[in-house]
Amino acid sequence: MGRSTEVSGASVPKQGTRQSQKMGSYVYGVVLANTKLPDEQGLGDPAGKVRLIKHDEIAAVVSPVNVEQPLGRPGDFMAHARLLDSMIAKGPVLPFRFGGVLASPEAVVEELLEPHHDDFLSALDQIKGHAQYVLKGRYVEQALIAEILAENPEAGALREAMRGKDEDATRNERIRLGEIIAASIEMKRNMDTQVAVEALDGTFAQAAVREPTHEQDAVHLAMLSKMSDHKAIEKAVKKLGERWSGRVQLRLLGPLAPYDFVTAQG
């Protein structure tokens, strides 16, 4: 028996009218065909209705977009991420990178789902029951500077030499102190990231170190974990937070779509 293709929620639009020629199918990701859609709107202005385009055992999560309307507004990024993150509660999802648009529902099937069906199905099976969690930690500035000054005699001496003097008169000292602080933060970030990985060992199947988004970031770690281990992850993060109390402020995000570990590409 051949594979079946279905568009959930609406029939495949016929091409030919001026309006349909301007519309494309924005693809958020790929899920199992029996996945239920969350109550979320798509991106665009006005927001498109989210639906599934099914092909055999998998489906693409899509919404109509005007191809003449540029994407990239802050609201578009938020709608993309919000929909994918809400999908994770419904089942495994392979997230698409932002901006994926195909010409029509037929193109979604012919160019994406049909040629990649088996690979997508295998990937969905591998991440079933898993989600991404992100641990973000930022140094408490006052504690960080005090720590660096105490550990680095040169930094302490420079700080003392600058005390009570004009900025212009201590320009070289300020530049040097800034260099020391930047290098010290990078070293501490590397060490503290390793500490965090070890503290969370056993709560993730995979981990990926993300680039810092702020100069005082201490930890930025993505983890692929079982959603059933949610409480264990929270407990491990709480314990690490107590260990770093007054030094690093921690924040745990998740469950999220597994952006760092699997990204559907057609």
C-alpha positions in Angstrom: 0.0 0.0 0.0 1.4 3.4 -0.9 2.0 6.1 1.7 -0.9 8.5 2.4 -0.7 12.2 2.4 -3.1 14.4 4.3 -3.5 18.1 5.1 -5.0 18.5 8.5 -7.6 21.2 9.1 -8.0 22.3 5.5 -7.8 21.0 1.9 -4.8 21.7 -0.2 -5.4 25.1 -1.9 -5.6 25.2 -5.6 -3.1 27.4 -7.4 -4.1 30.1 -9.8 -5.6 33.1 -7.9 -3.5 36.1 -7.1 -4.0 35.6 -3.4 -2.9 32.0 -3.4 0.2 32.8 -5.4 1.3 35.2 -2.7 0.9 32.6 0.1 3.4 30.0 1.1 3.7 27.4 3.8 5.8 28.4 6.8 7.3 25.2 8.3 8.0 25.2 12.1 9.1 21.5 12.4 8.2 17.9 11.9 6.2 15.7 14.3 4.5 12.3 14.3 1.4 12.3 12.2 -0.9 11.5 15.2 0.3 14.6 17.2 -2.3 16.9 18.5 -1.8 20.6 17.9 -1.5 23.0 20.8 -3.8 26.1 21.0 -1.3 28.5 19.5 -1.3 31.0 16.7 1.3 31.1 13.9 3.5 34.0 13.0 2.8 36.7 10.5 0.4 39.7 10.5 -2.3 38.6 10.7 -1.2 35.4 12.4 -1.7 32.3 10.3 -3.7 29.3 11.5 -1.4 26.4 12.4 -2.2 23.0 10.9 -0.5 19.7 10.1 0.4 18.5 6.6 0.6 14.7 7.0 2.5 12.2 5.0 2.3 8.6 6.1 3.7 8.5 9.7 5.0 12.0 10.0 3.7 15.6 9.6 4.9 19.1 9.1 3.7 21.8 11.4 2.9 24.8 9.2 0.9 28.0 8.9 0.2 30.1 5.8 2.3 33.2 5.3 2.4 36.0 2.7 5.6 35.4 0.9 5.8 39.1 0.0 5.8 40.1 3.7 9.3 39.9 5.2 9.8 37.7 8.2 12.1 38.6 11.1 10.1 40.9 13.4 10.6 40.1 17.2 7.0 38.8 17.3 7.8 36.3 14.5 10.8 34.8 16.4 8.7 34.6 19.5 5.8 32.9 17.7 8.1 30.4 16.1 9.7 29.4 19.4 6.5 29.5 21.4 4.7 27.1 19.0 7.6 24.6 19.0 8.0 24.7 22.7 4.3 24.1 23.2 4.5 21.1 20.8 7.0 19.3 23.0 4.2 18.5 25.5 2.3 16.8 22.7 5.1 14.5 21.5 8.6 14.6 19.9 9.3 17.4 17.6 12.1 18.2 15.1 12.4 22.0 15.1 13.1 23.9 11.9 15.4 26.9 11.9 13.5 30.2 11.7 12.5 31.3 8.2 11.7 28.0 6.4 9.0 28.7 3.8 7.9 26.3 1.0 5.7 27.3 -1.9 2.6 25.3 -1.2 1.3 22.3 0.9 2.1 20.1 -2.1 5.7 21.3 -1.9 5.9 20.5 1.8 5.0 16.9 1.0 7.1 16.5 -2.2 10.2 18.4 -1.2 10.3 17.8 2.6 8.2 14.9 4.0 8.3 12.4 1.2 12.1 12.4 0.5 13.1 12.6 4.2 10.3 10.5 5.7 12.4 7.6 7.1 15.2 9.9 8.5 12.7 12.1 10.2 10.7 9.2 11.6 14.0 7.6 13.0 15.0 10.9 14.6 11.6 11.4 16.2 11.8 7.9 17.6 15.2 8.6 19.1 14.1 11.7 21.0 10.6 10.5 22.1 10.1 11.4 25.7 13.0 13.9 25.7 13.1 17.7 25.7 15.7 20.4 25.9 16.5 22.2 29.1 18.8 25.2 29.3 20.8 26.2 32.3 21.8 29.9 32.4 24.1 31.3 35.1 25.3 34.8 35.6 28.0 36.0 38.0 27.0 38.4 40.7 29.2 41.4 39.7 30.3 42.5 43.1 31.2 39.0 44.2 32.9 38.3 40.9 35.2 41.4 41.0 36.0 40.7 44.7 37.0 37.2 43.8 39.2 38.3 40.9 41.0 40.9 43.0 41.6 38.5 45.8 43.0 35.8 43.5 45.1 38.1 41.2 47.8 40.3 43.0 48.3 42.4 39.9 44.6 43.2 39.6 44.5 44.1 43.3 47.6 46.4 42.9 46.1 48.1 39.9 42.8 48.7 41.6 44.6 50.2 44.6 46.8 52.4 42.3 43.7 53.8 40.6 41.9 54.7 43.8 41.1 58.4 44.1 42.7 59.3 40.7 41.2 60.7 37.5 40.3 58.3 34.7 42.7 60.1 32.3 45.6 59.7 34.7 45.0 56.0 35.1 44.1 55.1 31.5 46.8 52.4 31.1 46.0 50.9 34.5 42.3 50.7 33.6 43.0 49.0 30.3 45.3 46.4 31.9 42.8 45.8 34.7 40.0 45.3 32.1 42.2 42.8 30.3 42.8 40.8 33.5 39.2 40.8 34.5 38.1 39.6 31.0 40.7 36.8 31.0 39.7 35.8 34.5 36.0 35.6 33.7 36.7 33.4 30.6 38.8 31.1 32.8 36.2 31.0 35.5 33.4 30.4 33.0 35.2 27.4 31.6 35.8 25.9 35.0 32.3 26.6 36.3 30.7 25.2 33.2 32.6 22.0 33.8 31.4 22.1 37.5 27.8 22.5 36.3 28.1 19.6 33.8 29.5 17.3 36.6 26.8 18.5 39.0 24.0 17.6 36.5 25.6 14.4 35.4 22.9 11.7 35.2 20.1 14.1 34.3 20.8 14.4 30.6 21.5 12.2 27.6 23.5 14.9 25.8 24.8 18.3 26.7 26.0 21.2 24.6 27.9 24.2 25.8 26.4 27.4 24.4 28.3 30.6 23.7 27.8 33.3 26.4 25.3 36.0 25.7 26.6 38.4 28.3 30.2 39.2 29.4 29.3 38.1 32.9 27.7 34.7 32.0 29.0 31.9 34.1 27.2 29.0 32.5 25.1 28.5 29.4 24.4 24.9 29.0 21.8 23.0 26.9 20.8 19.5 27.8 18.7 16.8 26.1 16.9 15.1 29.0 14.0 12.8 29.7 10.9 14.9 30.6 10.3 12.3 33.3 13.5 13.5 34.9 12.2 17.1 35.3 12.2 17.0 39.1 15.7 15.5 39.2 17.0 18.3 37.0 15.4 20.9 39.2 16.8 19.3 42.3 20.3 19.2 40.9 20.1 22.8 39.8 18.8 23.9 43.2 21.7 22.1 44.9 24.2 23.8 42.5 22.5 27.2 43.2 23.0 26.7 46.9 26.6 25.8 46.4 27.1 29.1 44.4 24.8 31.2 46.5 25.8 34.9 46.3 28.3 34.1 43.5 26.2 32.9 40.5 22.5 33.4 39.8 21.0 30.3 38.1 18.0 30.0 35.9 16.6 26.8 34.4 14.5 27.0 31.2 12.5 24.0 29.9 11.1 21.8 28.7 11.8 23.2 25.3 12.0 21.9 21.7 15.5 20.3 21.2 17.0 23.1 19.1 20.6 22.3 20.0 20.4 18.6 19.3 18.1 18.0 16.3 17.1 20.4 13.7 15.0 19.3 10.7 16.4 20.3 7.4 14.9 19.6 4.1 
